[in-house]
Amino acid sequence: MGSYIENGSSLVDTYRLISTMYQIGQWWQENKISVADEHLATATCDYIIARLQFTVNKEKLPSKRALLFCVEGEGHYIGLKMLASLLEKYKWEVGNLGANLPLSYAFLYHTLLTVLKSGGQKLSEYLFHRCICYQA
């Protein structure tokens, strides 16, 4: 694995290999492999993605942002991690909230992140509007 990355394989090349997870899912549905086999394949892909994260340029473009998450009840996160690292490769600022997230928490995270990044003026406006909403 290490030599594969060190020899200059691209994220896209590597993700073509990981796309075999589709076949793993098919085999699991057809009872050709066990849940343990599927979990081992998922953990292996997760490890590869984590290793690749160290090769991605972390410089960001301020106008390119993405907030990624799997909706409540969805536990399959490998594709999400792959998308996050590809966006980061192209200098996007990515917030990856992971799997099984209620939508209300995603909205809350987005709102708080926007407020914190905007500085004092928007923070005071946000708090003012929140106080009015709670009093109503």
Salt bridges, closest charged atoms under 4 A:
ASP13 OD1 - ARG16 NH1 3.09
GLU30 OE1 - LYS32 NZ 3.10
GLU38 OE1 - HIS39 NE2 3.41
ASP46 OD1 - LYS81 NZ 2.27
GLU59 OE2 - LYS91 NZ 3.82
GLU74 OE2 - HIS76 ND1 2.56
GLU88 OE1 - LYS58 NZ 3.54
GLU93 OE1 - ARG65 NE 3.38
GLU93 OE2 - LYS117 NZ 1.84
